Amino acid sequence: MKKIINFKRKLAKFNDLWSPKIISEFNEQEIKLVKLKGDFVSHKHDKTDEVFIVLEGKLKIEFKDKIAELNKGEMIVIPSGEKHKPFSDEECKIILIERKNTINTGGEDHYLKSPNDIWI
């Protein structure tokens, strides 16, 4: 039987920020839920594209020459190798899709670096 995943129930299981939680995987990709607030580190992922889907709130992502603003129900695909810095003024809840075992800081040694194998 295929497993149905309820985002609201999964999001209720954690409160920590900037710490992606895996909810499923497919084809060497992981689907993660993340709660964000404040600034993250500017980083890039050399071996994977990254998909951000906003479930609640507003997510901003700073790039070299612009800032993208995503609202509830919107998404963006960030190509591998592109430096980006997510941030949010208020708590934002997102779905993140990226290659399995991707480090959230892109390998940068930063206090917000999270283990990449936390399942909920």
C-alpha positions in Angstrom: 0.0 0.0 0.0 1.3 3.5 -0.8 1.8 5.8 2.1 -0.1 9.0 2.3 1.9 11.8 4.0 0.1 14.7 5.7 2.2 17.8 5.7 0.4 19.5 8.6 0.9 16.5 10.9 4.5 16.1 10.0 5.2 19.9 10.5 3.5 19.6 14.0 6.3 17.1 15.0 9.1 19.6 15.2 9.8 23.3 16.0 13.5 23.7 15.2 14.4 26.1 12.4 16.7 25.5 9.4 16.8 21.8 10.1 15.3 19.8 7.2 13.3 16.7 8.0 13.0 13.9 5.4 9.4 12.8 4.8 10.0 10.6 1.7 12.5 9.8 -1.1 12.4 8.8 -4.7 15.0 8.3 -7.5 17.9 9.4 -5.2 15.9 12.5 -4.3 14.7 13.4 -0.8 11.5 15.4 0.0 12.0 17.4 3.2 10.0 19.7 5.3 11.7 22.8 6.8 10.7 25.6 9.1 12.6 28.9 8.4 12.9 32.2 10.1 15.7 34.8 9.9 18.8 34.5 7.7 20.6 31.4 6.5 24.1 31.2 5.2 24.9 32.0 1.5 25.9 28.7 -0.1 25.6 26.5 -3.2 25.2 22.9 -4.0 27.6 21.7 -6.7 25.9 18.3 -7.4 22.2 19.0 -7.2 19.5 21.3 -8.2 17.2 22.4 -5.3 13.5 22.9 -5.2 11.8 25.2 -2.7 8.0 25.0 -2.4 6.3 27.4 0.0 3.5 25.9 2.1 3.1 28.8 4.6 4.6 32.3 4.9 6.9 34.2 2.6 10.4 33.0 1.6 13.0 35.3 0.2 16.1 34.0 -1.6 19.1 36.3 -2.3 21.1 35.7 -5.4 24.1 37.5 -6.7 22.0 40.1 -8.6 18.5 39.9 -7.2 16.2 38.8 -4.5 13.3 36.3 -5.3 10.2 36.5 -3.1 8.0 33.4 -2.9 4.6 33.3 -1.4 2.4 30.4 -0.3 1.8 28.1 -3.2 4.8 29.2 -5.2 8.1 27.4 -5.9 11.5 27.9 -7.4 14.2 25.6 -8.8 17.7 26.6 -8.0 20.3 25.1 -10.4 23.3 23.3 -9.1 26.3 25.6 -8.6 24.2 28.8 -8.1 25.0 30.6 -4.9 21.9 31.6 -2.9 20.9 32.7 0.6 17.4 31.9 1.9 15.8 34.1 4.5 12.4 34.9 6.0 11.2 37.7 8.2 8.5 35.5 9.8 8.3 31.8 10.2 8.0 30.1 6.8 7.2 26.4 6.1 8.5 24.8 3.0 9.0 21.6 1.1 12.6 21.1 -0.1 13.5 18.6 -2.8 17.1 17.8 -3.4 19.5 14.9 -4.0 19.9 12.4 -1.2 22.5 13.3 1.4 22.7 16.9 0.4 24.2 19.1 3.2 21.9 22.1 3.9 24.8 24.6 4.0 26.4 23.2 0.8 29.3 22.0 2.9 30.0 25.3 4.5 31.0 25.0 8.1 28.3 27.0 9.8 26.4 26.8 13.0 23.2 26.1 11.0 24.6 23.1 9.4 22.1 20.3 10.0 22.4 16.5 9.9 21.1 15.4 6.6 19.5 12.1 7.6 16.7 13.1 10.0 13.4 11.4 9.2 10.0 12.3 10.7 
